[in-house]
Amino acid sequence: MGPQLSIGSWHMPLPRQKWLRVLIGCLLVVCGLLGFLPILGFWMVPLGLVVLSHDSAYIRRRRRRMAVWWGRRKQAKAAVKAARG
């Protein structure tokens, strides 16, 4: 089985060719920057970065740091909520 884009329990297969994955990721980011136009949306930027993170160590490290930060933030908010209630 080839590379997959996994977000939670949702999985989407990606092309096996590296150049095609990079092209798809770049197109998503560029089109996402034009999100003010009809049909296109700003949601395409993070999706494109996730696709690019499969082939770029720099983007992969940034994505992982964001995931760790988000998880810690979520735990801290849950702890504050539990302490209040």
C-alpha positions in Angstrom: 0.0 0.0 0.0 1.3 3.5 -0.9 1.5 6.6 1.3 -1.7 7.8 3.0 -2.9 11.1 4.4 -4.3 10.3 7.8 -6.2 12.7 9.9 -7.8 11.1 13.0 -9.7 8.1 11.7 -9.9 9.5 8.2 -7.5 8.1 5.6 -6.9 9.1 2.0 -4.4 7.4 -0.4 -1.8 9.6 -2.0 0.0 8.9 -5.3 3.2 6.8 -5.2 5.2 9.2 -7.3 6.9 11.9 -5.2 6.7 14.6 -7.9 2.9 14.1 -8.1 2.5 14.4 -4.3 4.6 17.6 -4.4 2.6 19.0 -7.3 -0.7 18.3 -5.5 0.5 19.8 -2.3 1.8 23.0 -4.0 -1.4 23.4 -6.0 -3.5 23.1 -2.8 -1.4 25.7 -1.1 -1.4 28.1 -4.0 -5.1 27.7 -4.7 -5.8 28.1 -1.0 -4.1 31.5 -1.0 -6.7 32.5 -3.5 -9.4 31.4 -1.0 -11.3 34.7 -1.3 -12.4 33.5 -4.8 -15.5 31.4 -5.2 -15.0 27.6 -5.1 -11.5 27.9 -3.6 -11.1 28.1 0.1 -8.5 28.8 2.8 -8.9 25.2 4.0 -6.7 24.1 1.1 -3.6 25.7 2.6 -3.3 23.4 5.7 -4.3 20.4 3.6 -1.6 21.2 1.1 1.0 21.5 3.8 0.0 18.1 5.2 0.4 16.6 1.8 3.8 18.3 1.4 4.9 17.1 4.8 5.2 13.5 3.5 8.1 14.5 1.4 9.6 17.6 3.2 11.4 17.1 6.5 11.1 20.8 7.2 7.3 20.9 6.9 7.0 17.6 8.7 8.9 19.0 11.7 6.6 22.1 11.7 3.5 19.9 11.5 4.7 17.7 14.3 5.5 20.7 16.5 2.0 22.1 15.8 0.4 18.8 16.7 2.3 18.6 20.0 1.4 22.2 20.8 -2.2 21.6 20.0 -2.3 18.4 22.2 -0.7 20.2 25.2 -3.1 23.1 24.8 -6.1 20.8 24.7 -4.8 18.9 27.8 -4.3 22.2 29.7 -7.8 23.4 28.9 -9.3 20.1 30.0 -7.3 20.3 33.3 -8.6 23.9 33.9 -12.1 22.8 33.1 -11.8 19.8 35.5 -10.5 22.0 38.3 -13.4 24.4 37.9 -16.1 21.8 37.8 
